[in-house]
């Protein structure tokens, strides 16, 4: 199949410099970032296979020890069942507590949910010391309960059972809507790789202590940030078919037909759809995308703060890595005497590229003015430097758009209907003038018969979404929402 991807994304993608020889050098350098039709087809087939395998794969392990000792399935798309089979019916109402634990802090929220109105929240932040995060056994749950004692006292919540939701961006294995095991609470699994915690059971154990006798909670849901953002988007916009996060924790969530989810047999014949978390960021972790990674991308991977050195999809499409790769490419072109010769290599390497800087540069129409706001804070460049920087940004963003569009279109093509609503968390997609155009054009190329609407959302909405998810889970029959 002939895709003609680069012409579809941007028909005017070309480099026009005063020095024709430099044009050839820069284009030859950037040639490695262009994806051929054969490469696109290979990636598309790999994604579709892992997608289907992930919906079928599930092995019930008897103990936590089994989970650690048994080798992991080479499939990299988790295709996690969130156990949300329905959303809002207008009866969600009341006050709920949200425990929001992420890699940086603990946030406790008292949320008032009333149908048709914005969620009202009262919040308190707590810092979780690294020593507590890396402590063995259940000390972190004791710390959470200590913080809840302060929070409950402040808002006069003692002696009344509170309905609670637990939301986190840490990796966990989900066995039910209110049953999950989290691997660790620190930045890296290597701190305590053998720790596994059944969240609900740990809370039950800690709350048996006499000091917490006035703390009464009913944990009804455990969910990720991405699931909460999907649910909040449904609350704000009505029916959502898909949620795409490219800003932070790269992911794609969508509503699947129950008959296709082989790893969970739904007993209720009235269930129309199940929310699936694909864990998109992990696509490629088995090495299937290593062949498109350039030397500079491996450099971006190995110099990142993450302990994960695999060429996963997240490293190609998420904003953090795209901005880092743009910096590495421009720095290498400078080192090759092709870009910004009036500055030093130390200056190029000393500062990263922010999304604001990149968007300001892209919005500049006057070349002379644009030379004063080159990506990375470089000033005093030539008009040729402006054109080279713009060309580099376009090529790298088009490639990211190609990979994103392959995944999104593959999901769209699974369904017979033609119209879809996609909620997107991506400041770059929203603010960069051409990036949205690339994604729209390419999805249209891969799935020409499908129509879709993009709606913007933000990571901050995950807090409201967690409260709304708690209100939904509280009215559901949770006894059926388990493996």
C-alpha positions in Angstrom: 0.0 0.0 0.0 1.3 3.5 -0.9 0.6 6.0 1.9 2.5 9.1 0.6 2.5 10.2 4.3 4.8 13.2 4.1 2.8 14.8 1.3 -0.5 14.1 3.1 0.8 15.6 6.4 2.4 18.7 4.9 2.5 19.2 1.1 4.8 22.2 1.5 7.5 20.3 3.5 10.7 21.4 1.9 14.0 23.1 2.9 14.9 26.3 1.0 18.3 27.8 1.9 20.6 30.2 0.2 23.3 27.4 0.2 22.2 24.5 -2.0 24.9 22.2 -0.7 23.7 22.8 2.9 20.2 21.8 1.8 21.5 18.4 0.7 23.5 17.9 3.9 20.5 18.7 6.2 18.0 16.7 4.2 20.4 13.7 4.2 20.8 14.1 7.9 17.0 14.2 8.5 16.3 11.4 6.1 16.6 8.8 9.0 13.4 10.3 10.6 11.3 9.7 7.5 9.2 6.5 7.8 8.8 4.5 4.6 5.6 2.8 3.6 7.1 -0.6 4.5 8.0 0.7 7.9 4.6 2.2 8.5 3.0 -1.1 7.5 5.2 -3.1 9.8 4.5 -0.9 12.8 0.7 -1.0 12.0 0.7 -4.8 11.9 2.7 -5.1 15.1 0.3 -2.7 16.9 -2.8 -4.6 15.7 -1.3 -7.9 16.8 -0.3 -6.8 20.2 -3.7 -5.1 20.6 -5.6 -8.3 19.9 -3.3 -10.5 22.0 -3.7 -8.1 24.9 -7.5 -8.4 24.9 -7.2 -12.2 25.1 -4.3 -12.5 27.5 -4.9 -13.0 31.2 -3.6 -15.4 33.7 -4.9 -15.6 37.2 -2.0 -16.0 39.6 -2.6 -17.5 43.0 -0.2 -15.4 45.1 1.9 -12.3 45.0 4.9 -14.6 44.8 3.6 -16.1 41.6 3.2 -12.6 40.1 6.9 -11.9 40.8 8.4 -15.3 40.0 6.6 -16.2 36.8 8.0 -14.7 33.6 6.2 -11.8 32.1 4.3 -12.2 28.9 6.2 -10.6 26.0 3.1 -8.7 25.0 3.6 -5.1 25.9 0.2 -3.6 25.5 -1.5 -4.2 28.8 -5.1 -3.7 27.5 -6.2 -3.3 31.2 -9.8 -3.8 32.0 -10.9 -0.8 34.1 -14.3 -2.5 35.0 -16.2 0.6 34.1 -19.1 -0.7 32.1 -21.3 2.4 32.4 -21.0 6.0 33.3 -23.5 8.7 34.2 -27.2 8.2 34.6 -28.1 11.3 36.6 -28.3 9.6 40.1 -24.7 10.3 41.1 -24.9 12.5 44.2 -23.2 13.0 47.5 -19.9 13.7 49.2 -16.9 11.5 48.5 -13.2 11.3 49.5 -10.5 10.9 47.0 -7.0 9.6 47.9 -4.8 10.8 45.0 -1.3 9.4 45.4 1.3 10.1 42.7 5.1 10.1 42.3 5.4 13.5 43.9 2.8 14.0 46.6 -0.4 12.8 48.3 -3.6 14.8 47.8 -6.7 14.3 49.8 -9.9 15.6 48.4 -13.4 16.1 49.8 -15.7 16.3 46.7 -19.3 17.2 46.5 -21.0 15.7 43.4 -24.3 16.9 42.1 -25.6 16.0 38.7 -25.4 18.9 36.2 -23.1 21.0 38.3 -19.3 21.4 38.5 -17.7 19.2 41.2 -17.0 21.2 44.4 -13.7 20.2 46.1 -11.7 20.9 49.2 -8.1 19.7 49.0 -5.0 19.3 51.2 -1.6 18.4 49.9 0.9 16.2 51.8 4.5 15.5 51.0 5.4 11.8 51.1 9.0 11.4 52.2 11.2 9.2 50.1 12.1 7.1 53.1 8.4 6.4 53.6 7.9 5.5 49.9 10.8 3.0 50.1 9.9 1.6 53.4 9.0 -2.1 53.5 5.6 -3.5 54.5 2.7 -1.1 54.9 4.2 2.0 56.5 3.1 4.2 53.6 -0.5 3.2 54.3 0.0 4.2 57.9 1.2 7.6 56.7 -1.8 8.0 54.4 -4.1 7.2 57.3 -2.2 9.7 59.5 -2.9 12.3 56.9 -6.5 11.3 56.6 -6.8 11.7 60.4 -5.8 15.4 60.0 -8.0 15.8 57.0 -11.1 14.2 58.6 -10.6 16.3 61.7 -10.3 19.5 59.7 -13.6 18.8 57.9 -15.4 17.0 60.7 -15.7 13.7 59.0 -15.1 11.3 61.9 -17.4 8.5 63.1 -19.3 8.5 59.8 -18.4 6.0 57.1 -16.9 7.8 54.1 -17.1 6.5 50.5 -13.5 6.6 49.1 -11.8 6.4 45.7 -8.1 5.7 45.3 -6.4 7.3 42.2 -2.8 7.0 41.3 -0.3 7.3 38.4 1.8 4.5 39.8 1.8 1.1 38.0 -0.7 -1.4 39.4 -2.4 -4.6 38.4 -6.2 -4.5 38.5 -8.4 -7.5 39.4 -11.6 -5.6 40.0 -13.1 -2.1 40.2 -12.1 -1.9 43.9 -9.3 -4.5 43.9 -5.8 -3.8 42.7 -2.2 -4.5 43.6 0.4 -1.7 43.3 4.0 -2.7 42.8 5.8 0.1 44.5 5.4 3.7 45.6 8.8 5.2 44.7 10.1 6.6 41.4 11.9 3.4 40.5 11.0 -0.2 40.9 14.6 -1.0 41.8 14.2 0.6 45.2 12.1 -2.2 46.5 11.3 -4.5 43.5 9.7 -7.3 45.6 7.1 -5.2 47.4 3.6 -5.7 46.3 0.6 -4.3 48.1 -3.1 -5.2 47.9 -4.4 -1.7 48.3 -7.8 -2.5 49.9 -6.4 -5.2 52.2 -3.6 -2.9 53.4 -6.1 -0.2 54.4 -8.2 -2.8 56.2 -5.1 -4.0 58.2 -4.0 -0.5 59.1 -7.4 0.7 60.2 -7.6 -2.1 62.7 -5.2 -0.2 64.9 -6.8 1.6 67.8 -5.4 5.0 66.8 -7.5 4.9 63.7 -10.8 3.8 65.4 -12.6 7.0 64.4 -11.5 6.7 60.8 -14.2 4.8 58.8 -13.9 4.4 55.1 -15.4 2.3 52.3 -13.0 2.0 49.3 -15.2 1.5 46.2 -12.9 2.2 43.3 -9.2 2.1 42.3 -8.3 3.8 39.1 -5.5 5.6 37.2 -5.2 9.3 36.3 -6.1 8.5 32.7 -9.3 6.6 33.6 -10.3 9.6 35.7 -9.7 12.0 32.9 -11.8 9.9 30.5 -14.6 9.9 33.0 -14.4 13.7 33.6 -14.5 14.2 29.8 -17.7 12.2 29.7 -19.2 14.4 32.4 -18.3 17.6 30.6 -18.9 16.6 27.0 -21.3 13.7 27.0 -20.4 10.5 25.2 -16.7 10.0 24.6 -15.4 7.1 22.5 -11.7 7.5 23.1 -9.2 9.4 25.4 -5.7 10.1 24.1 -3.0 11.4 26.5 0.3 12.6 24.9 1.2 15.2 27.6 2.4 13.1 30.5 1.6 9.5 30.9 1.2 8.5 27.2 -1.9 6.4 26.9 -5.1 5.6 24.9 -8.4 4.5 26.5 -11.5 3.5 24.5 -14.8 1.7 24.8 -14.7 -1.9 23.7 -17.4 -4.5 22.9 -17.6 -7.0 25.8 -17.6 -10.0 23.4 -14.0 -9.0 22.2 -12.6 -8.9 25.7 -11.7 -12.6 26.0 -9.9 -12.2 29.4 -13.0 -11.1 31.2 -16.3 -12.9 30.6 -19.1 -10.5 31.4 -22.1 -12.2 32.9 -24.5 -9.3 32.4 -26.0 -9.4 28.9 -27.0 -5.8 29.2 -23.4 -4.5 29.2 -22.8 -2.7 26.0 -19.2 -1.6 26.4 -16.2 -1.8 28.7 -13.6 0.9 29.2 -10.2 -0.5 28.2 -6.8 1.2 29.1 -4.4 0.1 26.4 -1.3 1.3 28.3 -0.2 2.7 24.9 3.1 4.0 26.3 4.5 0.4 26.4 4.0 -0.4 22.8 7.5 -1.3 21.4 8.9 -2.4 24.8 9.5 -5.9 23.3 11.8 -4.4 20.7 9.5 -4.1 17.7 10.2 -0.4 17.3 13.9 -0.4 18.0 14.7 -0.4 14.2 13.3 3.2 13.8 15.2 4.7 16.7 18.2 6.8 15.7 21.4 7.3 17.6 20.1 10.6 19.0 16.9 9.0 20.2 18.9 6.4 22.1 20.8 9.3 23.6 17.5 10.9 24.7 16.3 7.6 26.2 19.5 7.0 28.2 19.8 10.6 29.5 16.2 10.7 30.6 15.3 10.6 34.3 13.4 7.4 33.7 15.0 4.1 34.5 13.4 2.5 31.5 15.8 2.4 28.5 13.5 0.7 26.0 12.4 2.3 22.7 8.7 2.4 23.7 6.1 4.5 21.8 6.2 7.0 24.6 9.8 7.9 23.7 8.6 8.8 20.1 5.4 10.7 20.6 5.1 12.2 24.2 5.8 15.9 24.5 8.7 15.5 26.9 10.7 13.3 24.5 9.8 15.1 21.3 11.1 18.4 22.8 14.2 16.6 24.0 14.8 15.1 20.6 14.5 18.4 18.8 17.1 19.8 21.1 19.5 16.9 20.4 19.0 17.2 16.6 19.7 20.9 16.5 22.7 20.5 18.8 24.1 17.8 16.5 23.5 19.9 13.4 25.4 22.7 15.2 28.2 20.3 15.9 28.3 19.4 12.2 28.7 23.2 11.3 25.2 23.3 9.8 23.2 25.3 12.3 23.8 28.5 14.4 27.5 28.9 14.0 27.5 32.2 16.0 26.9 30.3 19.2 28.7 27.7 21.2 28.1 24.0 21.8 27.9 24.7 25.5 25.2 27.2 25.0 23.2 24.8 22.9 23.5 22.0 25.5 22.9 24.2 28.6 19.2 24.8 28.1 16.2 22.6 27.1 13.4 23.6 24.8 10.1 24.4 26.3 6.7 24.1 24.6 6.1 27.8 24.9 9.4 28.6 23.2 8.6 26.2 20.4 5.1 27.5 19.8 6.4 31.2 19.9 9.0 30.3 17.3 6.5 28.4 15.1 4.1 31.3 15.2 6.6 33.8 14.0 6.0 34.8 10.3 8.8 37.2 10.0 12.2 35.4 9.5 14.3 38.2 10.9 12.2 38.3 14.1 12.1 34.5 14.3 15.9 34.4 14.3 15.7 36.1 17.8 13.6 33.3 19.3 15.1 30.1 18.0 14.3 27.0 20.0 16.5 26.6 23.1 16.8 30.4 23.6 19.4 30.9 20.9 19.5 34.5 19.7 21.2 36.1 16.7 20.7 33.3 14.2 20.4 33.8 10.4 17.4 33.3 8.3 18.8 30.0 7.1 19.0 28.9 10.8 15.3 29.8 11.1 14.4 27.6 8.1 16.6 24.7 9.4 15.0 24.8 12.8 11.5 25.0 11.4 12.3 22.0 9.0 13.6 19.9 11.9 10.6 20.6 14.0 8.2 19.7 11.2 9.9 16.5 10.3 10.0 15.3 13.9 6.5 16.3 14.7 5.2 14.7 11.5 6.9 11.4 12.5 5.3 11.6 15.9 1.9 12.3 14.3 2.4 9.3 12.0 3.0 7.0 15.0 0.1 8.5 16.9 -2.3 8.3 13.9 -1.4 4.6 13.3 -2.6 3.7 16.8 -5.7 5.9 16.8 -6.8 4.8 13.3 -6.3 1.2 14.2 -8.7 1.5 17.1 -11.3 3.5 15.0 -11.2 0.8 12.3 -12.3 -1.9 14.8 -15.9 -0.4 14.8 -18.6 -0.3 12.1 -19.9 3.1 13.0 -18.4 6.2 11.3 -18.5 9.0 13.9 -16.3 9.3 17.0 -15.5 11.8 19.7 -11.9 11.8 21.0 -10.9 13.6 24.1 -7.2 14.7 24.0 -4.8 15.8 26.6 -1.9 17.4 24.7 -0.9 21.0 25.0 1.5 20.6 22.0 -1.4 19.3 19.8 -3.6 22.2 20.9 -1.0 25.0 20.8 1.4 24.1 18.0 -0.1 25.6 14.8 0.6 22.6 12.4 0.7 19.6 14.7 -3.1 19.2 15.0 -3.3 19.4 11.2 -0.7 16.7 10.8 -2.6 14.3 13.1 -6.0 15.1 11.5 -4.7 14.6 8.0 -2.9 11.3 8.9 -5.8 9.7 10.7 -7.9 10.6 7.7 -5.4 8.9 5.5 -5.2 5.7 7.6 -9.0 5.6 8.3 -10.5 7.5 5.4 -14.1 6.4 6.1 -14.1 7.5 9.7 -15.1 10.9 11.0 -13.9 12.2 14.4 -14.0 15.2 16.6 -11.2 16.2 18.9 -12.0 17.7 22.3 -9.4 19.2 24.6 -8.9 18.2 28.2 -6.2 18.8 30.8 -4.4 16.7 33.4 -5.8 18.8 36.2 -9.2 17.4 35.4 -8.1 14.0 36.7 -8.9 15.2 40.3 -12.5 15.9 39.4 -12.7 12.7 37.4 -11.6 10.6 40.3 -14.4 12.0 42.4 -16.9 11.4 39.6 -15.6 7.9 39.2 -16.1 7.3 42.9 -19.7 8.4 42.7 -20.3 6.0 39.8 -18.6 3.1 41.5 -20.6 3.7 44.6 -23.9 2.9 42.9 -22.7 0.0 40.8 -22.9 -3.7 41.8 -19.2 -4.2 42.5 -19.6 -7.9 43.2 -19.8 -8.5 39.4 -17.0 -6.1 38.5 -14.1 -8.5 39.1 -12.1 -11.2 37.3 
